[in-house]
Amino acid sequence: MIKHLRRADGIVALALTALAVLPATADDNFRPVSFPSLSLSAPRSFGADFYVDDRDRDPQGIDVFDVGFRFRFQLGERTELFSDLIVDRAVALPEAPAIPSSPRDLIFAGASRSIPNAFVGEHPYVDKRGDARVDAFIPGTATIGVARTLRREGLALGLSAALAIPMARSLHALQSGAGSGSVDATFAGLAFSDFLGGKAHGRAAFTLAGPGSFPDRSFSVAGSAVQITEAHIGIGHRLDLGVAWIRTISDTLAAAIELRARKEFVGEERIDAVSPVDASLGVHKRLGRFSASATLLRHFRALPSGERRANPLAGGIDLSNVSPNARNAFLEANGLGAVAGQLRDRAHTVVVGLSTTSLPEGAVRIDPTYNIRSEHNLGYIFTVTFRP
């Protein structure tokens, strides 16, 4: 592993050296592909991107495949309007999550307690019940925003604000990985400057994340009495830092190095939260009014793949794949029948604190431990841009 990292560091160092000594040309048309940047375009200019973004993420080893469009319109000398539409999102899981995903109906034979969750931050409901195919056409979010340039000379500075609005809110779409189903608001500081013969872009953003559309529920059952508690599923606000250096090589060709780091602020509701650092190397090519880019991404700071960890639902009985009639009969036979009429369709139903060994067909006793899945950690981004 250390040899591979040293080899990667050497490749990056060589790339930086080569780009620094190559002659540069003035071209501000090339922009970062992994994060929004400050624009210094002429007033009334317009740009449209078509992109494909594929990346792996842990702790569940999911593969996120996005197809989308980005639009930019320079309203005035200092104001840009922008949008980002993820029109097709496919999220694949190697296996069903060891800790059942939200929404969860947790049935306690006695007093309830907090059970933490584990998921990839922007996909809190994803599981094996959704569609993981590109041809299912599950949409993601529609982001609309505005950026304002505060200073243009030397180190250009600006601010931006954006709303990410879910285009799909059904539980089926969210279990397919569409998102959280709630609106996120992002505020960012932007910077742009000449640097080592190229163009440097910087962004520091903070996202106020919505709570999600479907909370977890806990049912404490004592005879015919049922106490219901709703719990936040653990979606955290996010800090997002990005830097990019784009070096033009000729009038129509440029190379780019980009770094992006994320930190999600989570509480006791979450375990296995990841703070990824993505490094990418890309090539941009202009073809008349069109330009194209190809970027290879490497995800660092991944969790240790294969590591075994304690399952907070160890010993629980997962009834999610049991027919409603068989489930209700099982609950009734074990003194929990009072909760049967209050369970939600398509929610993961887990009984906690019941020691019976007689389980209905489709029920599973949750193992005491589970494996972290953090594989490949590679990705790519392809874009095609049009500027009339």
C-alpha positions, 0 to 999 in steps of 0.5 A: 500500500505504501509503495502505491501511495509513493508511486501516486505521489511521484506521478503527481509531482511529475505532473506538476513539474511538467505543467509548470514548465510548459508554456501557457496561453491565456484562456479562462474558459476552463473551469473545475469539474468537481466543484462550482467556481467563481466566474469572470466571464463577460456579461450575458455569456452562457454555458451548458455542461453535460456530465457523467460522474461515477464514484465509489463511497464507503462505509457500504461500498456504494457506487454512485453514477450521476448523469446531469446538466449544469447551466451558467448565465452571466447576468452582469459583470459581477453576477452569475446564475447557475443550476445543476440538474442530476437527471439520472442517478443510479446507486449500486450496493454490493450487498444489503446494509448490515445495519438496516437503512432508514426509515426504521420501525424499531420495536422494543420489548420493553424500554426503547433506546437510541440505535445509531445508523450508518449510511453514506451522507447524501444517500441515507435511505439507500438499500437493496429495495430500490432500483440500481439501474441507469435505465430506471431514470431515478432523478437526484437534485435540482440545484439553483444558485447565484454567485456574486463577484466582490473583487476582480483584480488580483485575487478575485473573490466572491460569494455564492448561495444555492438551494438543492431541491429533491426532484424525487421524494417517494420512498422508492426513489430515496431507497434507490439513492436519489437523496435525502428528500429534503432541501439543502442550502449551501453558502460558499466563499469563492476565489480565483487567481493566476498561479504558477502560469495557470489559473487557481480556483478555491471554494469553501462552502457550508451546507445546511442539510435538511433532516430527511423525509422519513424519520426513524420510529421507536416503539416501546411495547408493554402489554397493550400500551405502546409509546412511540418516539420519532428520531432524527436519522443523523444527517449532518451539516457539511463543510466542503473545501475545494482547490483546483489548478488549471494549466493551459498547454495550448490554445485548445488544451489544458490540464487540471489538478483538483482536490476536494475535502468534505466533513459531515458534522454528525452526532450520536445518531450516526456511526462510520461517518467518512470525511473523504478527500478526493484528488483528481487529474483531468484534461480539457480540450476545446473544439470550437464552441464545445469543449470536453474534459476527462477526469480521473478521481482517487478517494483518500481517507477511506475507512479500513475495508474489511474491518469488523465492527460491532453492530448496534442492532446485534441480536435484533430480529429483522422482519423487513422481508416478512409478509405483513400477515406473518409479521403481525402473527409473530408480533402477536405471539410474542406479546407485541401485537399492539404495535402491528397496526402502526408499522409503516409500509416499506420501512425496515421493521426490527424487533429488539430485545426478543430472544425467541428462536422461532422466526417466521419465513423471511426473518433474519437474526442480525449478526453481532458484527459487520464488515466495513466495505471500502473498495476501489475508491476510484471514479471519473468525470466526463463533461461536454460544455457548450458556449454559444 
